[in-house]
């Protein structure tokens, strides 16, 4: 299964990706969008969008995943970037949550709202948690 985990900062994306990879008994590659952060905002999401073309079972997680999905959809007129998108809604670490985190989360949800219908029309399962 190919899974993308989207959500704002501190919603548990990395923790969930680790859990999913353990459930699949190591047969699943986990990719973290934060590994591309040094490329800059736009280039990072472009690089992450390229991960959706990887063969096999994988999990891609990160704040930039919604933008990466949008870029993938624009560059691929047909097909699905993944089998399932998990959108994490709840902040897990309120003590270290800042206004910048809140702004980033709002951006994730804005972009996701733009692409949700297209994802569903291409057969992608959407799970909100």
N, C-alpha and C positions, 0 to 999 in steps of 0.2 A: 504494500500500500504506500502511496505517496501522499504525505500529509504536510500541510503548511499551518503553522501556529502563528496567528496574528494577535496583537494586543498592545496596549500601551506599556510603558515601563512598569516594572514591579508587579506584573500580573501573574507571574509563574510560568512564562513561556519556556525558559531553559529547564526548569524542574520537570515540566510536563514532557519535554522532548526526551529527557533522560529516562523518564518512566516508560514512555512508549518504546524507546530503543531496547530497554530491558525486557519488556513484554514480548518483543519480537525475537528474543534470544540471540541478539547480536547480528541478526541478518539485515539490519537496518542502519543506514548511514545517517548521522545527524550533522546538519550544517547550521552554523550560527551566523546570522546576518551581521552581528557585531564584529565578526572577523574582517568585514569589508569596510568598516567605518572610516578608516584612514583614506579611503578613496574620495570622500566627500559625499554629500547627501544624494545627489543625482546619480553619480557613478556607482555608488554602493548599491542602490536599488537596481540599477541596470545589471550589475554583476550578480546580484542575488537572483534576478529573473532568469539568468542563464542556468542556475541550479535546477530549475524546473524541467529542464530538458535531460537531466541525468537519467540513465536507465536504472532499473531495479527499485527496491524499496528504500525510501528515505523520509526523513523529517527535516524540514527547513523551518527555523523559528527566528523571530525578531521583529522589532518595531518597524523596520523598513519593508516587511513582507507585503503589506497591503499595497504599497507603491510598486513593489516588484511585480505583484500579480497584475496590477493595472498595466504596467509596461509590457508584460508578457502577452496579455490579452490584445493589446494594440498591435503587437508585432506578429501575432499568430491569429489569422482570421477564423480559423477553425481549431478544434481540439480543446483539450482540458489541460491546464497547467499542473493539476494534481487531482487526487481522488477525493480528498477531504480537506476542508479548511476549518480549523478550530479557532474561534474568536474568543479570546479570554477577556472578560469584562471587569472583573473585580480586582482591585489593588490588594496585594498581600502584605505590603510593608508600608503602612501609613506613616510610621515614625520618620522615614527618610524620603517622603514624597514631597516634591517641590512644585512650584508653579510651572517650571519648565517641563517636568514630567506630565503635568496635567495638560499642557499645551500639546505635547507630543501625542498623548492619548487621544485628544480631540482630533488631531490630524489623521490618526489611524482610523478612527471611526468615520470621519468624513469621507476619506478615500474608499473605505470598505463599503459604505452606503452607495457609492457611485458604481461599484463593480459587482455587487452581490447578485443582482439579477442576471447579469451576463454569466457569472460563474454557474449559477443554478441552471441556466439554459444550456450550458455545456456539460451538464451532468455532474457537477461538483457538489458533494454533500457539504452543507454548512452546519456546523455545530457551535452553539453559543454556550459558554460556560462562565 
